Amino acid sequence: MTTVADDKLIKIAYLYEDLMNTYGDSGDVKILRYLLNKDGYEVQVDNVSLDAKFDANDYDFLFFGGGQDYEQTVVAKDLLRHQSTMKDYIEAGKPMLAICGGYQLLGSYYKMIDGTVIDGLGILPLHTVFKPDSRMIGDTEFETEFGPVKAFENHSGRTYFDDKDKLKPLGKMIQGYGNNPDDGVEGMRYKGVIGSYAHGPILRNENIAKAVAKMIIDNHNARLATPAQA
């Protein structure tokens, strides 16, 4: 059995892979594995699911995909166990990609049509309101700092920033709805975190895929350079 040197092993945590994987979101991880392999790295992907032990700082990258409403409700209850470690990871500027339901759960809450509130992690100042009578579905295109992105969206949740100085949009809408029908923007940037409603997967857009891969490699090298805590 071949042992991979620590400096060539990149570890990715796929949060609730078995429950949060709609519209090809797992393709984002497959694309990153391909790009990182091309750069000479081996990639270990761990599924962090219900009741699993998890320390975000053991990883070079976190991925959190989208899910249906029922699965998202189940995940939300379990996810709160990881609030502290994920907050530490995010505030340290480490990279994460959160899609649709995963993006929503980084915020403070998700409000259902009947008024039921699903608590999110409360790490980022944003909230989501469910509007089933006006589903946002179809091809989407938006302009980002990485260049144009084309994808697909399918969501009834409308996400709003509660602190527009702290959070920045991922992109400006060209086609589609994005976060909501009112603001004309898609997704979110905060330190190393990218949140988005873009499925398809989003990283089939080579420009943003390569940017995320670079973020992962930079974090990997920084993690190796940091002495382990006793």
N, CA, C and O of each residue as an XYZ file, in Angstrom:
920
protein
N       0.842     -1.200      0.000
C       0.000      0.000      0.000
C       0.877      1.250      0.000
O       1.783      1.375      0.824
N       0.607      2.174     -0.925
C       1.400      3.390     -1.055
C       0.938      4.445     -0.066
O      -0.256      4.719      0.047
N       1.888      5.037      0.651
C       1.588      6.098      1.594
C       1.793      7.441      0.921
O       2.828      7.678      0.298
N       0.811      8.319      1.045
C       0.897      9.649      0.451
C       1.481     10.612      1.477
O       1.015     10.677      2.615
N       2.498     11.354      1.071
C       3.098     12.341      1.969
C       2.070     13.394      2.351
O       1.202     13.752      1.555
N       2.183     13.892      3.600
C       1.220     14.869      4.093
C       1.143     16.099      3.202
O       0.069     16.676      3.028
N       2.288     16.508      2.629
C       2.277     17.720      1.818
C       1.599     17.521      0.476
O       1.369     18.488     -0.249
N       1.273     16.269      0.131
C       0.605     15.985     -1.140
C      -0.795     15.402     -0.946
O      -1.420     14.964     -1.912
N      -1.284     15.394      0.278
C      -2.624     14.877      0.555
C      -3.541     16.019      0.977
O      -3.339     16.644      2.018
N      -4.536     16.276      0.166
C      -5.520     17.307      0.468
C      -6.788     16.635      0.968
O      -7.288     15.684      0.368
N      -7.299     17.152      2.087
C      -8.474     16.554      2.731
C      -9.691     17.466      2.577
O      -9.669     18.639      2.950
N     -10.739     16.892      2.022
C     -11.991     17.616      1.815
C     -13.084     16.987      2.673
O     -13.259     15.769      2.671
N     -13.810     17.813      3.396
C     -14.979     17.349      4.144
C     -16.224     17.672      3.338
O     -16.516     18.838      3.074
N     -16.959     16.634      2.949
C     -18.229     16.806      2.237
C     -19.316     16.660      3.297
O     -19.588     15.556      3.769
N     -19.931     17.771      3.665
C     -20.920     17.764      4.739
C     -22.238     17.163      4.255
O     -22.880     17.677      3.338
N     -22.620     16.061      4.897
C     -23.904     15.381      4.633
C     -24.067     15.013      3.152
O     -25.096     15.284      2.533
N     -23.033     14.395      2.618
C     -23.041     13.986      1.210
C     -24.244     13.109      0.880
O     -24.806     13.206     -0.211
N     -24.639     12.254      1.818
C     -25.738     11.320      1.583
C     -27.105     11.990      1.633
O     -28.097     11.395      1.212
N     -27.172     13.220      2.142
C     -28.450     13.912      2.285
C     -28.520     15.219      1.488
O     -29.600     15.648      1.082
N     -27.382     15.836      1.273
C     -27.342     17.151      0.619
C     -26.555     17.035     -0.686
O     -25.361     17.331     -0.742
N     -27.264     16.591     -1.742
C     -26.593     16.359     -3.021
C     -27.626     16.406     -4.141
O     -27.945     15.378     -4.739
N     -28.149     17.597     -4.424
C     -29.151     17.730     -5.474
C     -28.563     18.391     -6.715
O     -27.618     19.175     -6.629
N     -29.137     18.064     -7.864
C     -28.804     18.722     -9.138
C     -27.306     18.720     -9.434
O     -26.756     19.710     -9.917
N     -26.664     17.612     -9.144
C     -25.265     17.445     -9.536
C     -24.252     18.135     -8.668
O     -23.122     18.357     -9.104
N     -24.622     18.491     -7.427
C     -23.664     19.198     -6.564
C     -22.398     18.387     -6.287
O     -21.321     18.959     -6.117
N     -22.523     17.056     -6.240
C     -21.328     16.240     -6.004
C     -20.300     16.424     -7.118
O     -19.118     16.136     -6.936
N     -20.760     16.906     -8.268
C     -19.833     17.177     -9.363
C     -18.811     18.236     -9.009
O     -17.705     18.229     -9.549
N     -19.161     19.156     -8.104
C     -18.191     20.167     -7.675
C     -16.970     19.515     -7.041
O     -15.835     19.911     -7.308
N     -17.208     18.519     -6.204
C     -16.103     17.829     -5.539
C     -15.297     17.009     -6.548
O     -14.070     16.949     -6.463
N     -15.979     16.386     -7.493
C     -15.284     15.600     -8.519
C     -14.397     16.488     -9.386
O     -13.288     16.096     -9.748
N     -14.878     17.667     -9.715
C     -14.081     18.603    -10.518
C     -12.860     19.068     -9.739
O     -11.764     19.148    -10.292
N     -13.041     19.375     -8.464
C     -11.904     19.797     -7.648
C     -10.882     18.679     -7.517
O      -9.678     18.928     -7.578
N     -11.352     17.451     -7.338
C     -10.424     16.320     -7.261
C      -9.592     16.233     -8.539
O      -8.379     16.035     -8.484
N     -10.245     16.381     -9.681
C      -9.553     16.321    -10.972
C      -8.480     17.406    -11.076
O      -7.339     17.125    -11.446
N      -8.853     18.649    -10.746
C      -7.898     19.748    -10.852
C      -6.735     19.588     -9.876
O      -5.583     19.852    -10.222
N      -7.046     19.156     -8.658
C      -5.981     18.977     -7.664
C      -5.069     17.806     -8.027
O      -3.860     17.870     -7.805
N      -5.637     16.745     -8.580
C      -4.812     15.633     -9.081
C      -3.859     16.118    -10.168
O      -2.692     15.726    -10.198
N      -4.359     16.975    -11.065
C      -3.515     17.525    -12.135
C      -2.349     18.323    -11.571
O      -1.278     18.387    -12.174
N      -2.570     18.937    -10.398
C      -1.506     19.713     -9.753
C      -0.600     18.856     -8.881
O       0.281     19.374     -8.195
N      -0.821     17.533     -8.907
C       0.076     16.622     -8.205
C      -0.352     16.232     -6.810
O       0.447     15.682     -6.053
N      -1.601     16.506     -6.451
C      -2.097     16.188     -5.110
C      -3.017     14.963     -5.139
O      -3.754     14.742     -6.100
N      -2.956     14.183     -4.072
C      -3.965     13.163     -3.827
C      -5.076     13.808     -2.996
O      -4.818     14.709     -2.198
N      -6.298     13.347     -3.184
C      -7.442     13.977     -2.518
C      -8.229     12.936     -1.730
O      -8.642     11.909     -2.268
N      -8.426     13.217     -0.465
C      -9.254     12.377      0.414
C     -10.548     13.127      0.706
O     -10.520     14.239      1.235
N     -11.688     12.515      0.360
C     -12.990     13.127      0.609
C     -13.709     12.338      1.690
O     -13.972     11.147      1.518
N     -14.028     12.984      2.793
C     -14.738     12.343      3.905
C     -16.177     12.839      3.957
O     -16.433     14.043      3.917
N     -17.116     11.893      4.048
C     -18.520     12.247      4.230
C     -18.776     12.455      5.721
O     -18.673     11.522      6.517
N     -19.107     13.680      6.081
C     -19.430     14.006      7.468
C     -20.951     14.039      7.572
O     -21.575     15.024      7.180
N     -21.553     12.972      8.095
C     -23.002     12.872      8.107
C     -23.536     12.847      9.533
O     -22.848     13.257     10.468
N     -24.756     12.370      9.695
C     -25.445     12.405     10.984
C     -24.629     11.704     12.065
O     -24.153     10.585     11.869
N     -24.475     12.363     13.195
C     -23.805     11.844     14.390
C     -22.298     11.674     14.237
O     -21.648     11.169     15.153
N     -21.727     12.079     13.108
C     -20.282     11.924     12.909
C     -19.503     12.935     13.740
O     -19.962     14.056     13.958
N     -18.325     12.535     14.199
C     -17.409     13.472     14.842
C     -16.738     14.298     13.744
O     -16.470     13.796     12.652
N     -16.473     15.558     14.045
C     -15.978     16.443     12.995
C     -15.234     17.629     13.588
O     -15.756     18.338     14.448
N     -14.000     17.838     13.114
C     -13.226     19.029     13.439
C     -12.854     19.670     12.105
O     -12.025     19.142     11.364
N     -13.466     20.798     11.808
C     -13.261     21.443     10.511
C     -11.794     21.745     10.240
O     -11.357     21.720      9.090
N     -11.036     22.028     11.287
C      -9.641     22.417     11.093
C      -8.728     21.256     10.729
O      -7.533     21.449     10.503
N      -9.293     20.041     10.672
C      -8.539     18.900     10.155
C      -8.541     18.863      8.635
O      -7.889     18.014      8.028
N      -9.283     19.794      8.014
C      -9.504     19.735      6.571
C      -8.973     20.980      5.858
O      -8.811     22.050      6.444
N      -8.710     20.782      4.562
C      -8.250     21.871      3.707
C      -9.411     22.583      3.028
O      -9.251     23.698      2.529
N     -10.581     21.944      3.006
C     -11.720     22.511      2.296
C     -13.004     21.862      2.799
O     -13.048     20.662      3.068
N     -14.061     22.690      2.922
C     -15.375     22.195      3.288
C     -16.319     22.394      2.110
O     -16.329     23.450      1.476
N     -17.118     21.355      1.823
C     -18.152     21.467      0.792
C     -19.492     21.085      1.392
O     -19.610     20.094      2.112
N     -20.514     21.900      1.079
C     -21.844     21.703      1.639
C     -22.846     21.902      0.505
O     -23.053     23.030      0.058
N     -23.470     20.822      0.036
C     -24.367     20.890     -1.099
C     -25.799     21.204     -0.706
O     -26.098     21.478      0.457
N     -26.680     21.159     -1.701
C     -28.086     21.451     -1.487
C     -28.889     20.198     -1.222
O     -28.442     19.088     -1.511
N     -30.093     20.380     -0.663
C     -30.943     19.240     -0.355
C     -32.410     19.613     -0.415
O     -32.757     20.793     -0.456
N     -33.266     18.613     -0.419
C     -34.705     18.846     -0.368
C     -35.099     19.330      1.039
O     -34.314     19.233      1.983
N     -36.328     19.853      1.157
C     -36.749     20.473      2.419
C     -36.679     19.518      3.604
O     -36.219     19.900      4.680
N     -37.133     18.270      3.415
C     -37.126     17.329      4.537
C     -35.702     17.030      4.985
O     -35.391     17.088      6.175
N     -34.836     16.708      4.022
C     -33.449     16.401      4.364
C     -32.770     17.603      5.017
O     -31.964     17.453      5.935
N     -33.106     18.792      4.531
C     -32.504     19.994      5.094
C     -32.926     20.196      6.551
O     -32.135     20.660      7.373
N     -34.166     19.850      6.863
C     -34.638     19.948      8.242
C     -33.881     18.989      9.151
O     -33.514     19.344     10.271
N     -33.648     17.766      8.664
C     -32.902     16.768      9.434
C     -31.468     17.232      9.652
O     -30.941     17.156     10.762
N     -30.847     17.711      8.587
C     -29.457     18.157      8.662
C     -29.317     19.355      9.605
O     -28.357     19.433     10.371
N     -30.263     20.278      9.552
C     -30.180     21.482     10.383
C     -30.073     21.140     11.867
O     -29.325     21.786     12.601
N     -30.815     20.129     12.309
C     -30.781     19.742     13.722
C     -29.435     19.151     14.104
O     -28.909     19.440     15.179
N     -28.877     18.328     13.231
C     -27.595     17.686     13.524
C     -26.433     18.676     13.402
O     -25.455     18.601     14.147
N     -26.559     19.597     12.455
C     -25.470     20.515     12.122
C     -25.064     21.418     13.274
O     -23.907     21.827     13.365
N     -26.003     21.730     14.153
C     -25.714     22.661     15.235
C     -24.581     22.170     16.141
O     -23.936     22.971     16.817
N     -24.337     20.843     16.155
C     -23.215     20.301     16.942
C     -21.873     20.850     16.455
O     -20.903     20.914     17.210
N     -21.837     21.243     15.180
C     -20.578     21.650     14.562
C     -20.437     23.164     14.451
O     -19.538     23.655     13.769
N     -21.322     23.910     15.119
C     -21.309     25.359     14.970
C     -19.964     25.968     15.358
O     -19.442     26.828     14.650
N     -19.410     25.524     16.474
C     -18.168     26.127     16.971
C     -16.986     25.869     16.047
O     -16.243     26.792     15.714
N     -16.811     24.623     15.633
C     -15.652     24.296     14.798
C     -15.777     24.930     13.413
O     -14.774     25.338     12.827
N     -17.008     25.015     12.883
C     -17.186     25.628     11.571
C     -17.001     27.139     11.634
O     -16.468     27.743     10.703
N     -17.440     27.745     12.728
C     -17.228     29.184     12.882
C     -15.745     29.505     12.961
O     -15.281     30.452     12.326
N     -14.998     28.725     13.735
C     -13.550     28.935     13.831
C     -12.891     28.820     12.456
O     -12.042     29.633     12.092
N     -13.294     27.807     11.705
C     -12.747     27.567     10.375
C     -13.048     28.740      9.446
O     -12.157     29.233      8.754
N     -14.290     29.180      9.431
C     -14.712     30.259      8.541
C     -14.053     31.580      8.918
O     -13.571     32.304      8.047
N     -14.030     31.898     10.204
C     -13.454     33.173     10.640
C     -11.949     33.220     10.421
O     -11.366     34.302     10.350
N     -11.313     32.048     10.313
C      -9.880     31.996     10.014
C      -9.595     32.221      8.530
O      -8.437     32.255      8.112
N     -10.654     32.375      7.741
C     -10.478     32.660      6.318
C     -10.238     31.458      5.451
O      -9.762     31.588      4.323
N     -10.567     30.266      5.967
C     -10.319     29.042      5.203
C     -11.438     28.804      4.193
O     -12.558     29.277      4.386
N     -11.139     28.064      3.104
C     -12.087     27.985      1.991
C     -13.234     27.004      2.195
O     -13.075     25.920      2.756
N     -14.397     27.436      1.712
C     -15.601     26.616      1.778
C     -16.500     26.994      0.609
O     -16.574     28.161      0.222
N     -17.179     26.004      0.052
C     -18.201     26.238     -0.965
C     -19.505     25.643     -0.464
O     -19.579     24.451     -0.168
N     -20.535     26.480     -0.368
C     -21.841     26.046      0.121
C     -22.884     26.357     -0.950
O     -22.995     27.495     -1.407
N     -23.644     25.343     -1.344
C     -24.606     25.478     -2.429
C     -26.033     25.355     -1.896
O     -26.336     24.430     -1.142
N     -26.898     26.276     -2.281
C     -28.335     26.225     -2.035
C     -28.647     25.980     -0.549
O     -28.442     26.876      0.270
N     -29.136     24.788     -0.189
C     -29.470     24.522      1.206
C     -28.283     24.673      2.137
O     -28.436     25.163      3.256
N     -27.096     24.258      1.694
C     -25.895     24.434      2.501
C     -25.576     25.896      2.739
O     -25.163     26.285      3.832
N     -25.772     26.703      1.709
C     -25.597     28.163      1.796
C     -26.592     28.744      2.794
O     -26.212     29.541      3.653
N     -27.850     28.358      2.691
C     -28.884     28.877      3.584
C     -28.590     28.560      5.051
O     -28.820     29.391      5.930
N     -28.079     27.353      5.309
C     -27.877     26.923      6.689
C     -26.686     27.584      7.370
O     -26.508     27.425      8.578
N     -25.871     28.318      6.626
C     -24.802     29.095      7.254
C     -25.359     30.349      7.922
O     -24.700     30.955      8.767
N     -26.578     30.733      7.537
C     -27.198     31.932      8.078
C     -27.928     31.689      9.382
O     -27.782     30.639     10.008
N     -28.721     32.677      9.786
C     -29.369     32.605     11.092
C     -30.612     31.727     11.097
O     -30.853     31.002     12.062
N     -31.409     31.785     10.025
C     -32.613     30.955     10.011
C     -33.192     30.824      8.605
O     -32.857     31.573      7.688
N     -34.085     29.826      8.480
C     -34.845     29.562      7.258
C     -36.308     29.519      7.687
O     -36.715     28.624      8.428
N     -37.109     30.496      7.217
C     -38.501     30.607      7.644
C     -39.426     29.952      6.626
O     -39.436     30.330      5.454
N     -40.207     28.964      7.078
C     -41.129     28.237      6.215
C     -42.419     29.030      6.013
O     -42.657     30.022      6.703
N     -43.254     28.589      5.060
C     -44.491     29.292      4.722
C     -45.464     29.352      5.896
O     -46.242     30.299      6.016
N     -45.417     28.330      6.767
C     -46.335     28.307      7.912
C     -45.788     29.052      9.119
O     -46.396     29.036     10.189
N     -44.651     29.699      8.953
C     -44.045     30.454     10.038
C     -43.019     29.679     10.845
O     -42.318     30.250     11.681
N     -42.928     28.362     10.593
C     -41.918     27.552     11.279
C     -40.522     28.043     10.921
O     -40.223     28.284      9.751
N     -39.675     28.190     11.925
C     -38.319     28.683     11.712
C     -37.315     27.547     11.943
O     -37.276     26.946     13.016
N     -36.517     27.271     10.932
C     -35.423     26.304     11.042
C     -34.163     27.083     11.383
O     -33.724     27.930     10.606
N     -33.590     26.802     12.527
C     -32.367     27.501     12.930
C     -31.189     27.078     12.068
O     -30.965     25.889     11.843
N     -30.440     28.061     11.590
C     -29.187     27.806     10.911
C     -28.033     27.895     11.894
O     -28.240     27.972     13.105
N     -26.822     27.886     11.367
C     -25.646     27.957     12.231
C     -25.452     29.349     12.826
O     -24.799     29.493     13.860
N     -26.005     30.361     12.189
C     -25.861     31.714     12.703
C     -24.455     32.260     12.579
O     -24.083     33.189     13.296
N     -23.663     31.690     11.672
C     -22.289     32.160     11.497
C     -22.251     33.404     10.615
O     -21.455     34.316     10.844
N     -23.117     33.432      9.606
C     -23.139     34.553      8.675
C     -24.445     35.338      8.823
O     -25.497     34.742      9.054
N     -24.392     36.671      8.691
C     -25.584     37.499      8.862
C     -26.476     37.506      7.612
O     -26.492     38.466      6.841
N     -27.207     36.413      7.442
C     -28.164     36.305      6.352
C     -29.308     35.418      6.815
O     -29.154     34.622      7.741
N     -30.453     35.560      6.167
C     -31.587     34.705      6.491
C     -32.336     34.372      5.201
O     -32.165     35.043      4.183
N     -33.164     33.334      5.254
C     -33.884     32.861      4.078
C     -35.362     32.696      4.403
O     -35.724     32.189      5.464
N     -36.214     33.133      3.471
C     -37.663     33.014      3.610
C     -38.191     32.150      2.470
O     -37.879     32.395      1.305
N     -38.987     31.144      2.805
C     -39.527     30.191      1.830
C     -40.797     30.756      1.189
O     -41.738     31.125      1.891
N     -40.820     30.824     -0.158
C     -41.968     31.336     -0.912
C     -42.331     30.327     -2.009
O     -41.887     30.479     -3.146
N     -43.122     29.311     -1.691
C     -43.399     28.250     -2.650
C     -44.227     28.684     -3.848
O     -44.244     27.995     -4.869
N     -44.915     29.819     -3.739
C     -45.763     30.279     -4.836
C     -44.978     30.977     -5.943
O     -45.544     31.313     -6.983
N     -43.692     31.196     -5.734
C     -42.878     31.883     -6.745
C     -41.509     31.214     -6.840
O     -40.485     31.816     -6.518
N     -41.510     29.964     -7.286
C     -40.272     29.202     -7.364
C     -39.344     29.810     -8.417
O     -39.782     30.198     -9.500
N     -38.083     29.883     -8.085
C     -37.075     30.447     -8.983
C     -36.302     29.304     -9.618
O     -35.474     28.663     -8.972
N     -36.580     29.057    -10.887
C     -36.039     27.888    -11.555
C     -35.649     28.233    -12.979
O     -36.342     28.990    -13.659
N     -34.533     27.673    -13.426
C     -34.114     27.869    -14.806
C     -32.626     28.151    -14.924
O     -31.889     28.123    -13.939
N     -32.204     28.422    -16.150
C     -30.802     28.761    -16.396
C     -30.483     30.111    -15.760
O     -31.325     31.007    -15.703
N     -29.270     30.230    -15.293
C     -28.843     31.459    -14.635
C     -27.450     31.843    -15.111
O     -26.631     30.983    -15.435
N     -27.197     33.125    -15.148
C     -25.884     33.639    -15.536
C     -25.596     34.875    -14.707
O     -26.469     35.721    -14.509
N     -24.372     34.974    -14.225
C     -23.996     36.134    -13.427
C     -22.516     36.417    -13.575
O     -21.729     35.525    -13.894
N     -22.145     37.657    -13.341
C     -20.759     38.109    -13.485
C     -20.101     38.156    -12.111
O     -20.644     38.750    -11.179
N     -18.931     37.530    -11.985
C     -18.200     37.477    -10.723
C     -16.795     38.039    -10.892
O     -16.390     38.386    -12.002
N     -16.061     38.129     -9.801
C     -14.662     38.566     -9.881
C     -13.808     37.559    -10.636
O     -12.705     37.883    -11.076
N     -14.315     36.337    -10.785
C     -13.601     35.291    -11.527
C     -14.002     35.255    -12.997
O     -13.454     34.468    -13.769
N     -14.956     36.102    -13.393
C     -15.479     36.091    -14.743
C     -16.925     35.617    -14.749
O     -17.506     35.406    -13.685
N     -17.516     35.448    -15.927
C     -18.918     35.042    -16.016
C     -19.127     33.588    -15.596
O     -18.272     32.731    -15.820
N     -20.281     33.329    -14.982
C     -20.644     31.981    -14.548
C     -22.029     31.653    -15.099
O     -22.961     32.449    -14.981
N     -22.151     30.470    -15.704
C     -23.442     29.968    -16.176
C     -23.787     28.718    -15.382
O     -22.932     27.859    -15.165
N     -25.038     28.615    -14.948
C     -25.428     27.478    -14.108
C     -26.940     27.268    -14.206
O     -27.577     27.665    -15.182
N     -27.497     26.634    -13.170
C     -28.921     26.321    -13.102
C     -29.373     26.543    -11.667
O     -28.662     26.186    -10.728
N     -30.553     27.131    -11.494
C     -31.090     27.335    -10.153
C     -32.482     26.737    -10.048
O     -33.229     26.689    -11.025
N     -32.822     26.278     -8.839
C     -34.148     25.719     -8.574
C     -34.399     25.823     -7.077
O     -34.025     24.930     -6.315
N     -35.034     26.916     -6.656
C     -35.226     27.136     -5.224
C     -36.426     28.034     -4.980
O     -36.749     28.904     -5.788
N     -37.081     27.805     -3.847
C     -38.158     28.680     -3.392
C     -37.702     29.572     -2.242
O     -38.415     30.491     -1.840
N     -36.520     29.296     -1.720
C     -35.980     30.113     -0.645
C     -35.393     31.410     -1.185
O     -34.645     31.405     -2.162
N     -35.738     32.512     -0.544
C     -35.193     33.819     -0.886
C     -34.234     34.238      0.219
O     -34.622     34.351      1.382
N     -33.002     34.462     -0.146
C     -31.978     34.787      0.846
C     -31.663     36.281      0.827
O     -31.509     36.895     -0.229
N     -31.572     36.843      2.034
C     -31.301     38.277      2.195
C     -30.133     38.466      3.169
O     -30.027     37.764      4.174
N     -29.266     39.420      2.856
C     -28.156     39.760      3.746
C     -28.675     40.665      4.865
O     -29.433     41.600      4.610
N     -28.271     40.389      6.082
C     -28.602     41.236      7.223
C     -27.501     42.246      7.523
O     -27.707     43.180      8.298
N     -26.340     42.063      6.915
C     -25.223     42.996      7.079
C     -24.507     43.083      5.732
O     -23.638     42.265      5.432
N     -24.873     44.071      4.928
C     -24.316     44.196      3.580
C     -22.908     44.760      3.574
O     -22.249     44.765      2.534
N     -22.436     45.235      4.720
C     -21.032     45.651      4.817
C     -20.126     44.437      5.040
O     -18.982     44.405      4.585
N     -20.659     43.447      5.747
C     -19.870     42.257      6.057
C     -19.892     41.249      4.913
O     -18.861     40.667      4.577
N     -21.052     41.041      4.320
C     -21.198     40.076      3.234
C     -21.203     40.782      1.886
O     -21.774     41.862      1.740
N     -20.565     40.164      0.913
C     -20.575     40.681     -0.450
C     -21.192     39.634     -1.372
O     -21.046     38.437     -1.122
N     -21.877     40.057     -2.431
C     -22.432     39.086     -3.376
C     -21.313     38.347     -4.116
O     -20.226     38.885     -4.327
N     -21.599     37.123     -4.496
C     -20.679     36.398     -5.373
C     -20.689     37.027     -6.760
O     -19.641     37.166     -7.390
N     -21.880     37.408     -7.238
C     -21.952     37.967     -8.569
C     -23.166     38.846     -8.801
O     -24.091     38.879     -7.989
N     -23.152     39.558     -9.918
C     -24.267     40.402    -10.353
C     -25.049     39.658    -11.421
O     -24.467     39.145    -12.377
N     -26.369     39.599    -11.262
C     -27.203     38.816    -12.159
C     -27.224     39.374    -13.584
O     -27.319     40.581    -13.807
N     -27.129     38.441    -14.536
C     -27.350     38.734    -15.947
C     -28.644     38.064    -16.391
O     -29.449     38.656    -17.110
N     -28.833     36.812    -15.950
C     -30.038     36.047    -16.246
C     -30.415     35.232    -15.020
O     -29.539     34.656    -14.374
N     -31.699     35.170    -14.684
C     -32.146     34.396    -13.543
C     -32.440     35.281    -12.340
O     -32.540     36.502    -12.454
N     -32.576     34.638    -11.190
C     -32.999     35.332     -9.975
C     -31.884     35.502     -8.949
O     -31.755     36.574     -8.357
N     -31.082     34.472     -8.730
C     -30.043     34.558     -7.720
C     -30.598     34.456     -6.314
O     -31.458     33.619     -6.040
N     -30.109     35.307     -5.419
C     -30.510     35.227     -4.013
C     -32.002     35.436     -3.810
O     -32.629     34.770     -2.985
N     -32.563     36.372     -4.574
C     -33.982     36.712     -4.460
C     -34.361     37.563     -5.674
O     -33.476     38.011     -6.402
N     -35.641     37.794     -5.906
C     -36.042     38.549     -7.094
C     -35.787     40.052     -7.010
O     -35.977     40.764     -7.996
N     -35.361     40.543     -5.849
C     -35.296     41.981     -5.612
C     -33.901     42.591     -5.746
O     -33.765     43.711     -6.240
N     -32.867     41.871     -5.315
C     -31.554     42.488     -5.150
C     -30.660     42.436     -6.386
O     -29.696     43.197     -6.474
N     -30.957     41.556     -7.343
C     -30.165     41.479     -8.566
C     -28.776     40.912     -8.386
O     -27.887     41.184     -9.193
N     -28.572     40.125     -7.337
C     -27.255     39.533     -7.089
C     -27.389     38.037     -6.809
O     -28.464     37.546     -6.466
N     -26.276     37.329     -6.964
C     -26.256     35.887     -6.750
C     -25.180     35.523     -5.749
O     -24.041     35.980     -5.839
N     -25.563     34.692     -4.793
C     -24.589     34.129     -3.887
C     -23.971     35.119     -2.917
O     -24.464     36.232     -2.734
N     -22.874     34.685     -2.298
C     -22.276     35.441     -1.199
C     -20.793     35.132     -1.110
O     -20.354     34.009     -1.362
N     -20.027     36.163     -0.744
C     -18.612     35.994     -0.407
C     -18.385     36.533      0.998
O     -18.811     37.637      1.339
N     -17.699     35.720      1.805
C     -17.244     36.186      3.117
C     -15.936     35.483      3.415
O     -15.908     34.263      3.579
N     -14.848     36.244      3.487
C     -13.516     35.676      3.686
C     -13.296     34.561      2.671
O     -13.311     34.824      1.468
N     -13.091     33.314      3.121
C     -12.849     32.228      2.177
C     -14.085     31.465      1.756
O     -13.984     30.462      1.049
N     -15.257     31.927      2.183
C     -16.494     31.200      1.917
C     -17.193     31.732      0.667
O     -17.331     32.940      0.478
N     -17.624     30.808     -0.172
C     -18.486     31.126     -1.307
C     -19.807     30.414     -1.090
O     -19.837     29.197     -0.910
N     -20.902     31.167     -1.105
C     -22.235     30.595     -1.062
C     -22.921     30.876     -2.380
O     -22.711     31.936     -2.969
N     -23.746     29.940     -2.861
C     -24.378     30.145     -4.160
C     -25.611     29.263     -4.324
O     -25.714     28.199     -3.713
N     -26.542     29.720     -5.157
C     -27.686     28.904     -5.556
C     -27.411     28.165     -6.866
O     -28.305     27.508     -7.401
N     -26.203     28.263     -7.381
C     -25.874     27.727     -8.699
C     -25.570     26.227     -8.643
O     -24.584     25.791     -8.050
N     -26.449     25.460     -9.278
C     -26.226     24.023     -9.443
C     -25.646     23.775    -10.835
O     -25.371     24.704    -11.594
N     -25.472     22.504    -11.139
C     -25.175     22.178    -12.526
C     -23.959     21.330    -12.846
O     -24.015     20.662    -13.879
N     -22.873     21.268    -12.103
C     -22.532     22.052    -10.897
C     -21.885     23.393    -11.257
O     -21.496     23.608    -12.405
N     -21.773     24.279    -10.291
C     -21.198     25.598    -10.543
C     -19.752     25.507    -11.034
O     -19.312     26.331    -11.836
N     -19.015     24.504    -10.553
C     -17.595     24.434    -10.891
C     -17.321     23.841    -12.264
O     -16.166     23.627    -12.631
N     -18.377     23.574    -13.025
C     -18.140     23.255    -14.442
C     -17.662     24.506    -15.174
O     -17.160     24.422    -16.295
N     -17.820     25.668    -14.534
C     -17.224     26.909    -15.032
C     -15.755     26.914    -14.624
O     -15.428     27.085    -13.450
N     -14.884     26.726    -15.594
C     -13.460     26.504    -15.322
C     -12.820     27.664    -14.571
O     -11.918     27.459    -13.759
N     -13.286     28.888    -14.840
C     -12.666     30.045    -14.198
C     -12.828     30.004    -12.675
O     -11.865     30.214    -11.939
N     -14.029     29.737    -12.217
C     -14.248     29.707    -10.771
C     -13.698     28.420    -10.160
O     -13.254     28.421     -9.011
N     -13.725     27.318    -10.920
C     -13.177     26.052    -10.413
C     -11.688     26.186    -10.118
O     -11.216     25.728     -9.077
N     -10.957     26.803    -11.019
C      -9.520     26.969    -10.815
C      -9.235     27.914     -9.647
O      -8.263     27.729     -8.915
N     -10.084     28.921     -9.480
C      -9.898     29.847     -8.354
C     -10.104     29.130     -7.025
O      -9.347     29.348     -6.079
N     -11.125     28.276     -6.947
C     -11.373     27.529     -5.713
C     -10.247     26.533     -5.450
O      -9.815     26.374     -4.309
N      -9.771     25.865     -6.494
C      -8.660     24.920     -6.331
C      -7.425     25.629     -5.766
O      -6.731     25.085     -4.907
N      -7.160     26.826     -6.245
C      -6.013     27.591     -5.730
C      -6.216     27.949     -4.263
O      -5.274     27.887     -3.474
N      -7.447     28.327     -3.890
C      -7.741     28.623     -2.487
C      -7.460     27.404     -1.608
O      -6.927     27.535     -0.506
N      -7.821     26.224     -2.101
C      -7.604     24.991     -1.337
C      -6.115     24.716     -1.162
O      -5.668     24.388     -0.063
N      -5.348     24.847     -2.239
C      -3.902     24.598     -2.163
C      -3.237     25.593     -1.222
O      -2.371     25.221     -0.431
N      -3.637     26.847     -1.305
C      -3.056     27.868     -0.414
C      -3.362     27.543      1.048
O      -2.492     27.684      1.908
N      -4.586     27.111      1.332
C      -4.944     26.766      2.714
C      -4.197     25.517      3.169
O      -3.761     25.432      4.317
N      -4.051     24.552      2.270
C      -3.307     23.319      2.580
C      -1.877     23.654      2.987
O      -1.374     23.156      3.994
N      -1.232     24.500      2.197
C       0.157     24.867      2.503
C       0.253     25.654      3.804
O       1.212     25.486      4.557
N      -0.723     26.506      4.076
C      -0.727     27.271      5.323
C      -0.936     26.341      6.515
O      -0.327     26.529      7.568
N      -1.802     25.331      6.346
C      -2.078     24.387      7.448
C      -0.828     23.567      7.777
O      -0.547     23.293      8.944
N      -0.092     23.184      6.754
C       1.139     22.429      6.983
C       2.202     23.268      7.687
O       3.011     22.748      8.456
N       2.187     24.563      7.415
C       3.189     25.455      7.994
C       2.878     25.848      9.435
O       3.721     26.410     10.134
N       1.651     25.542      9.871
C       1.237     25.900     11.235
C       1.553     24.760     12.188
O       1.079     23.644     11.972
N       2.337     24.999     13.236
C       2.656     23.921     14.198
C       1.397     23.340     14.818
O       0.465     24.076     15.144
N       1.364     22.028     14.982
C       0.208     21.357     15.589
C       0.082     21.763     17.050
O       1.078     21.925     17.754
N      -1.172     21.926     17.495
C      -1.416     22.262     18.898
C      -1.138     21.037     19.773
O      -1.486     19.917     19.400
N      -0.521     21.245     20.914
C      -0.232     20.143     21.824
C      -1.503     19.673     22.493
O      -1.469     18.746     23.302
